[in-house]
Amino acid sequence: MARSDEVFRPALQGKKLPIISLDNKWYKLMAGIEHTPHMQELEEQLKSLLKRQGKINTDLKAINKAKAKLRDEIVNAMDEEGGKQKQEEYSAQINALNKQMEEYQDELLDLPREIDAVNSDLMLETMEICYTVIAENTQQINEIADWIANIRVELKKNVVRKQECELKNQQMYSYMHDIFGPDVIDLFDMKYNPEVEHVVKPAGQSAASTPSRPAEEKTPENTQNSEN
């Protein structure tokens, strides 16, 4: 991983890294993110090393306890018949335990370095994956942001087009109504009255203040006829 070697690894130099496989926040960080085979391998190595370290510490406690008991047995065997032979046997067992302790202690000296090395590699793998996911998400964010910006422009254009069409329909209906009358207008199969629906109101004028057009305007001639 070139980026890990060139960028991430130098950034981690000299820093005390937590054992991330023991950190619940790491599992939350990686939730929903597919682990690579290499990451899975590092996880297993780290768990195995930590398990081994815990077992050695537990075994060392047990050895110290066993040695203390053997030392008591050596003291108790001083006054017993054949005590010298028992003391030699207990001493041999203590020596064997001491040898085992030395091996464990030598291993304990190496384990922290091994754990740190694997933990560091796992940290680098995590950073590499997170960088990739963030980069992909950022690309999607930018694409979606561009799409939203374009949609807003198109939306504004379409709102204007809609208003222009509504105004044109309103004007045409009004003129046709005046010229041909309502009976002729019915022949055009008008599905709605643009003076009632989708009417473009002048700026500052509410729907309540929009005058309703009567079905038929009264002319002087009509007025005279009605009086007769």
Secondary structure, DSSP 4 states (H G I P E B T S, - for coil): -HHIIIIIHHHHTT-----GGG-HHHHHHTTTSPPPHHHHHHHHHHHHHHHHHHHHHHHHHHHHHHHHHHHHHHHHGGGSTTHHHHHHHHHHHHHHHHHHHHHHHHHHHHHHHHHHHHHHHHHHHHHHHHHHHHHHHHHHHHHHHHHHHHHHHHHHHHHHHHHHHHHHHHHHHHHHHHHH-HHHHHTTT-SS-TTTSS--PPTT--STTSPPPPSS---HHHHHHHH-
